[in-house]
Amino acid sequence: MSRSVQLSSSPLLASKTPVWRSKLIVAAMALAFVGLAVRASYVQVFDNAFFKRQGEVRFARTLTLPANRGRILDRNGLILASSVPAPSVWANPEEIDRSPEGLRQLGKLLEMSPVELAKKLENEDKTFVWLRRQMDESVVKEILALNIKGIYTIKEYKRLYPEGEAAAHIVGFTNVEDKGQEGIELIFQNQLSGKPGARRVIKDRLGRVVEDVGQMTLPVDGEDLQLSIDSKVQFFAYQKLREAVLDNKAKAGSVVVLDAQSGEILALANYPSYSPDKRVNLSGEQLRNRALTDSFEPGSTMKPFTIALALEKGLVKPETIIQTAPGRINITGSTITDAHPHGALSVNEVIQKSSNVGTVKIAMQTQPREMWEMFTAVGLGQKPQLPFPGVVSGRLRAAKTWRPVEQATMSYGYGVSVSLFQMARAYTIFASDGKSLPATLIKNGQVPVGVPVISPEHAAAMRHMLNMAAGPGGTAQKAQTVGYSVGGKTGTAHKQEGKGYATKKYRGLFVGIAPIDKPRIVVAVMIDEPTNGRYYGGDVAAPVFSQTVQQSLRLLGVQPDMSVKPQIVANGVEETF
């Protein structure tokens, strides 16, 4: 039987509790709740900037809205470079569904082995990892159709280059971030790239967009850029250059085609080249735009400037006889020779036969300062004003440092270095009635203002000499073109090695104009180190000139000015140094 407990029997329980104590406890609890309410109001209403920032750091993101890169066009509006949508695929390793079958199919579409894919996804603490950039849209659609949790795509653009190898050295290329790395893509990066937009969003812990925050900034697409290049002329020049380099087993080659009326560059081709879309294991040999970045001694292609100077100074006339026998001349202890002795030659024939001795005898009648001024006036020794990376200025020493033998050798192209582009531009004085034209890679439609260098009369006289050099009895008979009159000068120069010259390494050159009476184009060709038994400019470079001129003039709509086929004299005179 249980006993009932009498509470009143306990002294502690029987004592009365003061009322103030219970009120104090209730008041303390109420005060605590008021404090929490005040703190909550302060945090959420009055001073919430700090906490908003902390929330944004964890959940707010700025999404970049890519701008479409501007197109690069040729002079006729044909596309040389353009951007197309190429979405990229990324993953969140924290949430990805690691189903073996799903990952196997994903790896197949990404062209990745199971080991490669697993390595990319191995760090489960990451929330972002690229799987593959700039893929075909059709493949990306197949990937999304797999419905693999944790796989996402993002909009990007991929650059395409329709002209491929033919125009690679001009256009250049961009990297995976769409930034220019070479050529026009690099120099005009700011103009072509535009300005990306931005979208501020709130994401949940799984990376999903919950809502937009603030105003969206729309992207501004890049501007299109129209070059002076004619893609058809460029393609044909590249093809003929490539054939010549391979046929002559040469190291490399370049071709420059200028519009003789506007100074615009119609073609700038180099071989070896590369495909801008496939840049694995590229070397400097492939990337260099040799026509602009490589300098060399131009050999006999310099002789027309020496003769033009003498005509301009009134020292000789085209009919003036120069005695070149016995085929050599001594200048302060150094002997300069012709490959073949010619005896008495007119000034016209000095160019036609490419006589070193005749050129030197004429040059030594001028002052070093006068020669230097002539070379400078046509752009030698100066950096071309072209918007292009790596353009070289060549080398032309001050006239006061020239010794007599140096003046003599410079008159026929040794002791001075130039780029092929500089030589092409220099020859514009013969094609445009004595004026040196500014060259441009950008189509502007403006009439160029040429700088007078020689008189129109002497420019016409030089065209006649260049025409003789490309005709029967000249050193460049292979430069003749069916239907069009041409003129030009060959050059064959030993290559420098260290402080001397290689005995069996040459550059074969040809620079010329066409048609001869009303020139429309200037074409310069260089073949570097031909090793297939021929190395004279008239043999390796002149045929490329001939083919390029014929096709280019047809493409430009120039009517033929000759009805006779070119004639090449058997056992013609060989090119001289």
CORPE-V474070 format. One record per run of one state. SS is the DSSP state (H for helix, E for strand, L for the rest). FROM is the first residue (numbers start at 1). TO is the last residue. If there is no record, write none. Layout:
BEGIN
<<SS & FROM & TO> <SS & FROM & TO>>
END
This chain:
BEGIN
<<L & 1 & 6> <H & 7 & 9> <L & 10 & 10> <H & 11 & 14> <L & 15 & 18> <H & 19 & 46> <L & 47 & 48> <H & 49 & 59> <E & 60 & 65> <L & 66 & 71> <E & 72 & 73> <L & 74 & 78> <E & 79 & 85> <L & 86 & 87> <E & 88 & 91> <L & 92 & 99> <H & 100 & 110> <L & 111 & 113> <H & 114 & 121> <L & 122 & 128> <E & 129 & 132> <L & 133 & 136> <H & 137 & 145> <L & 146 & 150> <E & 151 & 154> <L & 155 & 156> <E & 157 & 160> <L & 161 & 163> <H & 164 & 171> <L & 172 & 173> <E & 174 & 174> <L & 175 & 179> <E & 180 & 180> <L & 181 & 182> <H & 183 & 187> <L & 188 & 188> <H & 189 & 193> <L & 194 & 194> <E & 195 & 195> <L & 196 & 196> <E & 197 & 203> <L & 204 & 208> <E & 209 & 212> <L & 213 & 216> <E & 217 & 217> <L & 218 & 219> <E & 220 & 220> <L & 221 & 224> <E & 225 & 227> <L & 228 & 230> <H & 231 & 247> <L & 248 & 251> <E & 252 & 259> <L & 260 & 263> <E & 264 & 271> <L & 272 & 274> <E & 275 & 275> <L & 276 & 277> <E & 278 & 278> <L & 279 & 283> <H & 284 & 287> <L & 288 & 289> <H & 290 & 293> <L & 294 & 295> <E & 296 & 296> <L & 297 & 298> <H & 299 & 312> <L & 313 & 320> <E & 321 & 323> <L & 324 & 327> <E & 328 & 331> <L & 332 & 333> <E & 334 & 337> <L & 338 & 343> <E & 344 & 346> <H & 347 & 353> <L & 354 & 355> <H & 356 & 363> <L & 364 & 367> <H & 368 & 377> <L & 378 & 394> <E & 395 & 395> <L & 396 & 398> <H & 399 & 401> <L & 402 & 403> <H & 404 & 411> <L & 412 & 416> <E & 417 & 418> <L & 419 & 419> <H & 420 & 426> <L & 427 & 427> <H & 428 & 431> <L & 432 & 434> <E & 435 & 436> <L & 437 & 439> <E & 440 & 440> <L & 441 & 441> <E & 442 & 442> <L & 443 & 450> <E & 451 & 452> <L & 453 & 455> <H & 456 & 469> <L & 470 & 476> <H & 477 & 479> <L & 480 & 480> <E & 481 & 481> <L & 482 & 483> <E & 484 & 484> <L & 485 & 485> <E & 486 & 497> <L & 498 & 499> <E & 500 & 514> <L & 515 & 520> <E & 521 & 528> <L & 529 & 536> <H & 537 & 540> <L & 541 & 541> <H & 542 & 555> <L & 556 & 577>>
END
